[in-house]
Amino acid sequence: MLTGDDRQIFEAIKRDDHGAYQLVFQEYYRAMTAYAFRFVGNLTDSENIVQDVFLRLWQKRKELMITTSLQNYLFRSVKNHCINHIEHEKIKTGYQALVIKNETDRTDYSEFFLEFGLMKKIETAIAALPPKRQEIFRLAREEGLKYREIAEKLELSVKTVEAQMTLALKQLRESLREFKNLVIFFAVLIKGK
């Protein structure tokens, strides 16, 4: 059961008494952090866990029913948070190990690098398109308009927009043939009939 002091302090916290809350924080923070450190072995994680426990105490103060001492409640909460933290870390570590395992046989890393000056080459290729074709291409790519929307905006038929986009992609494919995968990416990006 709660001791008289614990009961009074907790009842004061329930009545939004910041002073009582601060008293509990000052009384238990260091000891709870040391207790959490025994589980997680990291001071920053320990402090974060204890701060979470205190935050939850304040946020849930109206609904909480503490039947043991306030001290027991706080330390049990820290232990539970530590167990959750450890389980979460195990999941993260397991995922990281899986990613590393899957990457051990990789020998080609080129997909992670854009060639120096590539964006300039792309912009030059787009700028080389005839003016109307370039405008249609930019409306599709940069503004994300559908072919129908472009046709309405430029007062063209949808078939004309489709034809111009096909010609634009063909011209870009030729201009950027050394980057064929990138042009395929552009084609997927702008499909938007």
Biotite code that builds the C-alpha atoms (Angstrom):
import biotite.structure as struc

atoms = struc.array([
    struc.Atom([0.000, 0.000, 0.000], chain_id="A", res_id=1, res_name="MET", atom_name="CA", element="C"),
    struc.Atom([0.990, 3.587, -0.423], chain_id="A", res_id=2, res_name="LEU", atom_name="CA", element="C"),
    struc.Atom([2.560, 5.166, 2.604], chain_id="A", res_id=3, res_name="THR", atom_name="CA", element="C"),
    struc.Atom([0.962, 8.304, 3.956], chain_id="A", res_id=4, res_name="GLY", atom_name="CA", element="C"),
    struc.Atom([3.651, 10.515, 2.411], chain_id="A", res_id=5, res_name="ASP", atom_name="CA", element="C"),
    struc.Atom([3.487, 8.716, -0.942], chain_id="A", res_id=6, res_name="ASP", atom_name="CA", element="C"),
    struc.Atom([-0.293, 8.928, -1.004], chain_id="A", res_id=7, res_name="ARG", atom_name="CA", element="C"),
    struc.Atom([-0.272, 12.651, -0.227], chain_id="A", res_id=8, res_name="GLN", atom_name="CA", element="C"),
    struc.Atom([2.430, 13.416, -2.780], chain_id="A", res_id=9, res_name="ILE", atom_name="CA", element="C"),
    struc.Atom([0.695, 11.396, -5.473], chain_id="A", res_id=10, res_name="PHE", atom_name="CA", element="C"),
    struc.Atom([-2.678, 12.980, -4.693], chain_id="A", res_id=11, res_name="GLU", atom_name="CA", element="C"),
    struc.Atom([-1.031, 16.418, -4.974], chain_id="A", res_id=12, res_name="ALA", atom_name="CA", element="C"),
    struc.Atom([0.381, 15.440, -8.388], chain_id="A", res_id=13, res_name="ILE", atom_name="CA", element="C"),
    struc.Atom([-3.103, 14.314, -9.457], chain_id="A", res_id=14, res_name="LYS", atom_name="CA", element="C"),
    struc.Atom([-4.335, 17.811, -8.543], chain_id="A", res_id=15, res_name="ARG", atom_name="CA", element="C"),
    struc.Atom([-1.740, 19.312, -10.947], chain_id="A", res_id=16, res_name="ASP", atom_name="CA", element="C"),
    struc.Atom([0.680, 20.319, -8.192], chain_id="A", res_id=17, res_name="ASP", atom_name="CA", element="C"),
    struc.Atom([3.911, 21.043, -10.063], chain_id="A", res_id=18, res_name="HIS", atom_name="CA", element="C"),
    struc.Atom([5.799, 21.394, -6.809], chain_id="A", res_id=19, res_name="GLY", atom_name="CA", element="C"),
    struc.Atom([4.938, 17.832, -5.734], chain_id="A", res_id=20, res_name="ALA", atom_name="CA", element="C"),
    struc.Atom([5.881, 16.533, -9.178], chain_id="A", res_id=21, res_name="TYR", atom_name="CA", element="C"),
    struc.Atom([9.209, 18.388, -9.032], chain_id="A", res_id=22, res_name="GLN", atom_name="CA", element="C"),
    struc.Atom([9.853, 16.971, -5.542], chain_id="A", res_id=23, res_name="LEU", atom_name="CA", element="C"),
    struc.Atom([9.358, 13.410, -6.832], chain_id="A", res_id=24, res_name="VAL", atom_name="CA", element="C"),
    struc.Atom([11.550, 14.126, -9.860], chain_id="A", res_id=25, res_name="PHE", atom_name="CA", element="C"),
    struc.Atom([14.385, 15.496, -7.712], chain_id="A", res_id=26, res_name="GLN", atom_name="CA", element="C"),
    struc.Atom([14.082, 12.637, -5.240], chain_id="A", res_id=27, res_name="GLU", atom_name="CA", element="C"),
    struc.Atom([14.156, 9.755, -7.740], chain_id="A", res_id=28, res_name="TYR", atom_name="CA", element="C"),
    struc.Atom([15.710, 10.926, -11.039], chain_id="A", res_id=29, res_name="TYR", atom_name="CA", element="C"),
    struc.Atom([19.329, 10.005, -10.309], chain_id="A", res_id=30, res_name="ARG", atom_name="CA", element="C"),
    struc.Atom([18.522, 6.672, -8.697], chain_id="A", res_id=31, res_name="ALA", atom_name="CA", element="C"),
    struc.Atom([16.140, 5.738, -11.527], chain_id="A", res_id=32, res_name="MET", atom_name="CA", element="C"),
    struc.Atom([18.769, 6.686, -14.142], chain_id="A", res_id=33, res_name="THR", atom_name="CA", element="C"),
    struc.Atom([21.361, 4.513, -12.391], chain_id="A", res_id=34, res_name="ALA", atom_name="CA", element="C"),
    struc.Atom([18.827, 1.666, -12.272], chain_id="A", res_id=35, res_name="TYR", atom_name="CA", element="C"),
    struc.Atom([18.075, 2.022, -16.012], chain_id="A", res_id=36, res_name="ALA", atom_name="CA", element="C"),
    struc.Atom([21.812, 2.106, -16.758], chain_id="A", res_id=37, res_name="PHE", atom_name="CA", element="C"),
    struc.Atom([22.141, -1.380, -15.240], chain_id="A", res_id=38, res_name="ARG", atom_name="CA", element="C"),
    struc.Atom([19.807, -2.655, -17.965], chain_id="A", res_id=39, res_name="PHE", atom_name="CA", element="C"),
    struc.Atom([20.780, -0.659, -21.049], chain_id="A", res_id=40, res_name="VAL", atom_name="CA", element="C"),
    struc.Atom([24.404, 0.263, -20.340], chain_id="A", res_id=41, res_name="GLY", atom_name="CA", element="C"),
    struc.Atom([24.119, 3.682, -21.976], chain_id="A", res_id=42, res_name="ASN", atom_name="CA", element="C"),
    struc.Atom([23.704, 6.911, -20.034], chain_id="A", res_id=43, res_name="LEU", atom_name="CA", element="C"),
    struc.Atom([21.820, 8.802, -22.755], chain_id="A", res_id=44, res_name="THR", atom_name="CA", element="C"),
    struc.Atom([19.352, 5.944, -23.259], chain_id="A", res_id=45, res_name="ASP", atom_name="CA", element="C"),
    struc.Atom([18.971, 5.622, -19.484], chain_id="A", res_id=46, res_name="SER", atom_name="CA", element="C"),
    struc.Atom([18.178, 9.310, -19.096], chain_id="A", res_id=47, res_name="GLU", atom_name="CA", element="C"),
    struc.Atom([15.702, 9.174, -21.992], chain_id="A", res_id=48, res_name="ASN", atom_name="CA", element="C"),
    struc.Atom([13.931, 6.190, -20.438], chain_id="A", res_id=49, res_name="ILE", atom_name="CA", element="C"),
    struc.Atom([13.625, 7.904, -17.054], chain_id="A", res_id=50, res_name="VAL", atom_name="CA", element="C"),
    struc.Atom([12.389, 11.107, -18.690], chain_id="A", res_id=51, res_name="GLN", atom_name="CA", element="C"),
    struc.Atom([9.765, 9.061, -20.547], chain_id="A", res_id=52, res_name="ASP", atom_name="CA", element="C"),
    struc.Atom([8.627, 7.518, -17.261], chain_id="A", res_id=53, res_name="VAL", atom_name="CA", element="C"),
    struc.Atom([8.288, 10.943, -15.637], chain_id="A", res_id=54, res_name="PHE", atom_name="CA", element="C"),
    struc.Atom([6.516, 12.330, -18.695], chain_id="A", res_id=55, res_name="LEU", atom_name="CA", element="C"),
    struc.Atom([4.051, 9.436, -18.615], chain_id="A", res_id=56, res_name="ARG", atom_name="CA", element="C"),
    struc.Atom([3.526, 9.957, -14.858], chain_id="A", res_id=57, res_name="LEU", atom_name="CA", element="C"),
    struc.Atom([2.543, 13.572, -15.486], chain_id="A", res_id=58, res_name="TRP", atom_name="CA", element="C"),
    struc.Atom([0.453, 12.911, -18.609], chain_id="A", res_id=59, res_name="GLN", atom_name="CA", element="C"),
    struc.Atom([-1.462, 10.008, -17.043], chain_id="A", res_id=60, res_name="LYS", atom_name="CA", element="C"),
    struc.Atom([-1.636, 11.386, -13.485], chain_id="A", res_id=61, res_name="ARG", atom_name="CA", element="C"),
    struc.Atom([-5.439, 11.634, -13.481], chain_id="A", res_id=62, res_name="LYS", atom_name="CA", element="C"),
    struc.Atom([-5.965, 8.012, -14.609], chain_id="A", res_id=63, res_name="GLU", atom_name="CA", element="C"),
    struc.Atom([-3.156, 6.253, -12.746], chain_id="A", res_id=64, res_name="LEU", atom_name="CA", element="C"),
    struc.Atom([-4.020, 3.993, -9.859], chain_id="A", res_id=65, res_name="MET", atom_name="CA", element="C"),
    struc.Atom([-0.906, 3.278, -7.810], chain_id="A", res_id=66, res_name="ILE", atom_name="CA", element="C"),
    struc.Atom([-1.529, 0.500, -5.290], chain_id="A", res_id=67, res_name="THR", atom_name="CA", element="C"),
    struc.Atom([2.076, 0.058, -4.128], chain_id="A", res_id=68, res_name="THR", atom_name="CA", element="C"),
    struc.Atom([4.487, 2.760, -3.119], chain_id="A", res_id=69, res_name="SER", atom_name="CA", element="C"),
    struc.Atom([5.225, 5.545, -5.578], chain_id="A", res_id=70, res_name="LEU", atom_name="CA", element="C"),
    struc.Atom([8.862, 4.443, -5.520], chain_id="A", res_id=71, res_name="GLN", atom_name="CA", element="C"),
    struc.Atom([7.934, 0.872, -6.525], chain_id="A", res_id=72, res_name="ASN", atom_name="CA", element="C"),
    struc.Atom([5.696, 2.165, -9.282], chain_id="A", res_id=73, res_name="TYR", atom_name="CA", element="C"),
    struc.Atom([8.442, 4.400, -10.713], chain_id="A", res_id=74, res_name="LEU", atom_name="CA", element="C"),
    struc.Atom([11.170, 1.750, -10.613], chain_id="A", res_id=75, res_name="PHE", atom_name="CA", element="C"),
    struc.Atom([8.873, -0.907, -12.081], chain_id="A", res_id=76, res_name="ARG", atom_name="CA", element="C"),
    struc.Atom([8.007, 1.530, -14.881], chain_id="A", res_id=77, res_name="SER", atom_name="CA", element="C"),
    struc.Atom([11.707, 2.110, -15.561], chain_id="A", res_id=78, res_name="VAL", atom_name="CA", element="C"),
    struc.Atom([12.300, -1.647, -15.705], chain_id="A", res_id=79, res_name="LYS", atom_name="CA", element="C"),
    struc.Atom([9.427, -2.116, -18.176], chain_id="A", res_id=80, res_name="ASN", atom_name="CA", element="C"),
    struc.Atom([10.666, 0.734, -20.366], chain_id="A", res_id=81, res_name="HIS", atom_name="CA", element="C"),
    struc.Atom([14.167, -0.770, -20.310], chain_id="A", res_id=82, res_name="CYS", atom_name="CA", element="C"),
    struc.Atom([12.837, -4.165, -21.404], chain_id="A", res_id=83, res_name="ILE", atom_name="CA", element="C"),
    struc.Atom([10.935, -2.506, -24.265], chain_id="A", res_id=84, res_name="ASN", atom_name="CA", element="C"),
    struc.Atom([14.043, -0.547, -25.236], chain_id="A", res_id=85, res_name="HIS", atom_name="CA", element="C"),
    struc.Atom([16.200, -3.696, -25.260], chain_id="A", res_id=86, res_name="ILE", atom_name="CA", element="C"),
    struc.Atom([13.654, -5.559, -27.401], chain_id="A", res_id=87, res_name="GLU", atom_name="CA", element="C"),
    struc.Atom([13.486, -2.647, -29.832], chain_id="A", res_id=88, res_name="HIS", atom_name="CA", element="C"),
    struc.Atom([17.286, -2.570, -30.071], chain_id="A", res_id=89, res_name="GLU", atom_name="CA", element="C"),
    struc.Atom([17.354, -6.324, -30.770], chain_id="A", res_id=90, res_name="LYS", atom_name="CA", element="C"),
    struc.Atom([14.936, -5.825, -33.664], chain_id="A", res_id=91, res_name="ILE", atom_name="CA", element="C"),
    struc.Atom([17.028, -2.952, -35.055], chain_id="A", res_id=92, res_name="LYS", atom_name="CA", element="C"),
    struc.Atom([20.245, -4.953, -34.689], chain_id="A", res_id=93, res_name="THR", atom_name="CA", element="C"),
    struc.Atom([18.660, -7.970, -36.374], chain_id="A", res_id=94, res_name="GLY", atom_name="CA", element="C"),
    struc.Atom([17.540, -5.843, -39.303], chain_id="A", res_id=95, res_name="TYR", atom_name="CA", element="C"),
    struc.Atom([20.965, -4.227, -39.624], chain_id="A", res_id=96, res_name="GLN", atom_name="CA", element="C"),
    struc.Atom([22.613, -7.656, -39.609], chain_id="A", res_id=97, res_name="ALA", atom_name="CA", element="C"),
    struc.Atom([20.231, -8.822, -42.344], chain_id="A", res_id=98, res_name="LEU", atom_name="CA", element="C"),
    struc.Atom([21.034, -5.801, -44.521], chain_id="A", res_id=99, res_name="VAL", atom_name="CA", element="C"),
    struc.Atom([24.769, -6.321, -44.016], chain_id="A", res_id=100, res_name="ILE", atom_name="CA", element="C"),
    struc.Atom([24.444, -10.024, -44.804], chain_id="A", res_id=101, res_name="LYS", atom_name="CA", element="C"),
    struc.Atom([22.554, -9.269, -48.007], chain_id="A", res_id=102, res_name="ASN", atom_name="CA", element="C"),
    struc.Atom([25.145, -6.696, -49.070], chain_id="A", res_id=103, res_name="GLU", atom_name="CA", element="C"),
    struc.Atom([28.255, -8.835, -48.488], chain_id="A", res_id=104, res_name="THR", atom_name="CA", element="C"),
    struc.Atom([28.233, -10.251, -52.017], chain_id="A", res_id=105, res_name="ASP", atom_name="CA", element="C"),
    struc.Atom([27.694, -6.920, -53.763], chain_id="A", res_id=106, res_name="ARG", atom_name="CA", element="C"),
    struc.Atom([30.481, -5.883, -56.108], chain_id="A", res_id=107, res_name="THR", atom_name="CA", element="C"),
    struc.Atom([28.745, -3.176, -58.151], chain_id="A", res_id=108, res_name="ASP", atom_name="CA", element="C"),
    struc.Atom([28.032, 0.024, -56.250], chain_id="A", res_id=109, res_name="TYR", atom_name="CA", element="C"),
    struc.Atom([27.417, 2.254, -59.244], chain_id="A", res_id=110, res_name="SER", atom_name="CA", element="C"),
    struc.Atom([23.684, 2.528, -58.537], chain_id="A", res_id=111, res_name="GLU", atom_name="CA", element="C"),
    struc.Atom([24.487, 4.615, -55.460], chain_id="A", res_id=112, res_name="PHE", atom_name="CA", element="C"),
    struc.Atom([26.426, 7.305, -57.313], chain_id="A", res_id=113, res_name="PHE", atom_name="CA", element="C"),
    struc.Atom([25.304, 9.912, -59.796], chain_id="A", res_id=114, res_name="LEU", atom_name="CA", element="C"),
    struc.Atom([27.995, 10.646, -62.328], chain_id="A", res_id=115, res_name="GLU", atom_name="CA", element="C"),
    struc.Atom([29.645, 14.000, -61.819], chain_id="A", res_id=116, res_name="PHE", atom_name="CA", element="C"),
    struc.Atom([27.815, 16.624, -63.853], chain_id="A", res_id=117, res_name="GLY", atom_name="CA", element="C"),
    struc.Atom([24.961, 14.270, -64.734], chain_id="A", res_id=118, res_name="LEU", atom_name="CA", element="C"),
    struc.Atom([22.231, 16.753, -63.838], chain_id="A", res_id=119, res_name="MET", atom_name="CA", element="C"),
    struc.Atom([23.857, 19.321, -66.138], chain_id="A", res_id=120, res_name="LYS", atom_name="CA", element="C"),
    struc.Atom([23.891, 16.769, -69.001], chain_id="A", res_id=121, res_name="LYS", atom_name="CA", element="C"),
    struc.Atom([20.209, 16.032, -68.425], chain_id="A", res_id=122, res_name="ILE", atom_name="CA", element="C"),
    struc.Atom([19.300, 19.724, -68.404], chain_id="A", res_id=123, res_name="GLU", atom_name="CA", element="C"),
    struc.Atom([21.336, 20.299, -71.587], chain_id="A", res_id=124, res_name="THR", atom_name="CA", element="C"),
    struc.Atom([19.514, 17.420, -73.303], chain_id="A", res_id=125, res_name="ALA", atom_name="CA", element="C"),
    struc.Atom([16.126, 18.818, -72.256], chain_id="A", res_id=126, res_name="ILE", atom_name="CA", element="C"),
    struc.Atom([17.120, 22.331, -73.382], chain_id="A", res_id=127, res_name="ALA", atom_name="CA", element="C"),
    struc.Atom([18.005, 20.892, -76.821], chain_id="A", res_id=128, res_name="ALA", atom_name="CA", element="C"),
    struc.Atom([14.391, 19.804, -77.378], chain_id="A", res_id=129, res_name="LEU", atom_name="CA", element="C"),
    struc.Atom([12.336, 21.987, -79.746], chain_id="A", res_id=130, res_name="PRO", atom_name="CA", element="C"),
    struc.Atom([10.580, 24.750, -77.745], chain_id="A", res_id=131, res_name="PRO", atom_name="CA", element="C"),
    struc.Atom([7.010, 23.329, -77.780], chain_id="A", res_id=132, res_name="LYS", atom_name="CA", element="C"),
    struc.Atom([8.233, 19.778, -77.092], chain_id="A", res_id=133, res_name="ARG", atom_name="CA", element="C"),
    struc.Atom([10.399, 21.088, -74.249], chain_id="A", res_id=134, res_name="GLN", atom_name="CA", element="C"),
    struc.Atom([7.434, 22.964, -72.786], chain_id="A", res_id=135, res_name="GLU", atom_name="CA", element="C"),
    struc.Atom([5.257, 19.839, -72.905], chain_id="A", res_id=136, res_name="ILE", atom_name="CA", element="C"),
    struc.Atom([8.032, 17.744, -71.359], chain_id="A", res_id=137, res_name="PHE", atom_name="CA", element="C"),
    struc.Atom([8.598, 20.241, -68.526], chain_id="A", res_id=138, res_name="ARG", atom_name="CA", element="C"),
    struc.Atom([4.875, 20.518, -67.781], chain_id="A", res_id=139, res_name="LEU", atom_name="CA", element="C"),
    struc.Atom([4.725, 16.746, -67.455], chain_id="A", res_id=140, res_name="ALA", atom_name="CA", element="C"),
    struc.Atom([7.978, 16.306, -65.526], chain_id="A", res_id=141, res_name="ARG", atom_name="CA", element="C"),
    struc.Atom([8.301, 19.423, -63.389], chain_id="A", res_id=142, res_name="GLU", atom_name="CA", element="C"),
    struc.Atom([4.664, 20.264, -62.791], chain_id="A", res_id=143, res_name="GLU", atom_name="CA", element="C"),
    struc.Atom([3.343, 16.713, -62.882], chain_id="A", res_id=144, res_name="GLY", atom_name="CA", element="C"),
    struc.Atom([0.488, 17.520, -65.234], chain_id="A", res_id=145, res_name="LEU", atom_name="CA", element="C"),
    struc.Atom([-1.391, 14.746, -67.013], chain_id="A", res_id=146, res_name="LYS", atom_name="CA", element="C"),
    struc.Atom([-1.472, 14.708, -70.812], chain_id="A", res_id=147, res_name="TYR", atom_name="CA", element="C"),
    struc.Atom([-5.084, 15.875, -70.786], chain_id="A", res_id=148, res_name="ARG", atom_name="CA", element="C"),
    struc.Atom([-4.201, 18.833, -68.527], chain_id="A", res_id=149, res_name="GLU", atom_name="CA", element="C"),
    struc.Atom([-1.268, 19.804, -70.742], chain_id="A", res_id=150, res_name="ILE", atom_name="CA", element="C"),
    struc.Atom([-3.490, 19.604, -73.816], chain_id="A", res_id=151, res_name="ALA", atom_name="CA", element="C"),
    struc.Atom([-6.049, 21.926, -72.193], chain_id="A", res_id=152, res_name="GLU", atom_name="CA", element="C"),
    struc.Atom([-3.416, 24.366, -70.967], chain_id="A", res_id=153, res_name="LYS", atom_name="CA", element="C"),
    struc.Atom([-1.643, 24.621, -74.343], chain_id="A", res_id=154, res_name="LEU", atom_name="CA", element="C"),
    struc.Atom([-4.838, 24.289, -76.404], chain_id="A", res_id=155, res_name="GLU", atom_name="CA", element="C"),
    struc.Atom([-3.600, 21.151, -78.143], chain_id="A", res_id=156, res_name="LEU", atom_name="CA", element="C"),
    struc.Atom([-5.121, 17.741, -78.664], chain_id="A", res_id=157, res_name="SER", atom_name="CA", element="C"),
    struc.Atom([-4.220, 14.952, -76.271], chain_id="A", res_id=158, res_name="VAL", atom_name="CA", element="C"),
    struc.Atom([-2.849, 12.998, -79.267], chain_id="A", res_id=159, res_name="LYS", atom_name="CA", element="C"),
    struc.Atom([-0.467, 15.870, -80.066], chain_id="A", res_id=160, res_name="THR", atom_name="CA", element="C"),
    struc.Atom([0.765, 15.929, -76.466], chain_id="A", res_id=161, res_name="VAL", atom_name="CA", element="C"),
    struc.Atom([1.259, 12.151, -76.528], chain_id="A", res_id=162, res_name="GLU", atom_name="CA", element="C"),
    struc.Atom([3.158, 12.358, -79.815], chain_id="A", res_id=163, res_name="ALA", atom_name="CA", element="C"),
    struc.Atom([5.379, 15.174, -78.555], chain_id="A", res_id=164, res_name="GLN", atom_name="CA", element="C"),
    struc.Atom([6.144, 13.305, -75.328], chain_id="A", res_id=165, res_name="MET", atom_name="CA", element="C"),
    struc.Atom([7.043, 10.189, -77.332], chain_id="A", res_id=166, res_name="THR", atom_name="CA", element="C"),
    struc.Atom([9.387, 12.257, -79.527], chain_id="A", res_id=167, res_name="LEU", atom_name="CA", element="C"),
    struc.Atom([10.859, 14.020, -76.461], chain_id="A", res_id=168, res_name="ALA", atom_name="CA", element="C"),
    struc.Atom([11.613, 10.698, -74.762], chain_id="A", res_id=169, res_name="LEU", atom_name="CA", element="C"),
    struc.Atom([13.107, 9.304, -77.966], chain_id="A", res_id=170, res_name="LYS", atom_name="CA", element="C"),
    struc.Atom([15.360, 12.351, -78.359], chain_id="A", res_id=171, res_name="GLN", atom_name="CA", element="C"),
    struc.Atom([16.392, 12.220, -74.686], chain_id="A", res_id=172, res_name="LEU", atom_name="CA", element="C"),
    struc.Atom([17.080, 8.505, -74.989], chain_id="A", res_id=173, res_name="ARG", atom_name="CA", element="C"),
    struc.Atom([19.426, 9.207, -77.883], chain_id="A", res_id=174, res_name="GLU", atom_name="CA", element="C"),
    struc.Atom([21.105, 12.161, -76.163], chain_id="A", res_id=175, res_name="SER", atom_name="CA", element="C"),
    struc.Atom([21.553, 10.249, -72.918], chain_id="A", res_id=176, res_name="LEU", atom_name="CA", element="C"),
    struc.Atom([22.028, 6.705, -74.267], chain_id="A", res_id=177, res_name="ARG", atom_name="CA", element="C"),
    struc.Atom([24.998, 6.181, -71.959], chain_id="A", res_id=178, res_name="GLU", atom_name="CA", element="C"),
    struc.Atom([22.519, 6.638, -69.095], chain_id="A", res_id=179, res_name="PHE", atom_name="CA", element="C"),
    struc.Atom([19.762, 4.397, -70.481], chain_id="A", res_id=180, res_name="LYS", atom_name="CA", element="C"),
    struc.Atom([18.486, 3.361, -67.021], chain_id="A", res_id=181, res_name="ASN", atom_name="CA", element="C"),
    struc.Atom([17.986, 6.996, -66.137], chain_id="A", res_id=182, res_name="LEU", atom_name="CA", element="C"),
    struc.Atom([15.914, 7.653, -69.257], chain_id="A", res_id=183, res_name="VAL", atom_name="CA", element="C"),
    struc.Atom([13.733, 4.671, -68.361], chain_id="A", res_id=184, res_name="ILE", atom_name="CA", element="C"),
    struc.Atom([13.297, 6.302, -64.949], chain_id="A", res_id=185, res_name="PHE", atom_name="CA", element="C"),
    struc.Atom([12.190, 9.529, -66.668], chain_id="A", res_id=186, res_name="PHE", atom_name="CA", element="C"),
    struc.Atom([9.720, 7.588, -68.810], chain_id="A", res_id=187, res_name="ALA", atom_name="CA", element="C"),
    struc.Atom([8.149, 6.011, -65.721], chain_id="A", res_id=188, res_name="VAL", atom_name="CA", element="C"),
    struc.Atom([8.131, 9.329, -63.899], chain_id="A", res_id=189, res_name="LEU", atom_name="CA", element="C"),
    struc.Atom([6.257, 11.129, -66.626], chain_id="A", res_id=190, res_name="ILE", atom_name="CA", element="C"),
    struc.Atom([3.729, 8.504, -67.577], chain_id="A", res_id=191, res_name="LYS", atom_name="CA", element="C"),
    struc.Atom([0.616, 10.322, -66.703], chain_id="A", res_id=192, res_name="GLY", atom_name="CA", element="C"),
    struc.Atom([-2.012, 10.072, -69.306], chain_id="A", res_id=193, res_name="LYS", atom_name="CA", element="C"),
])
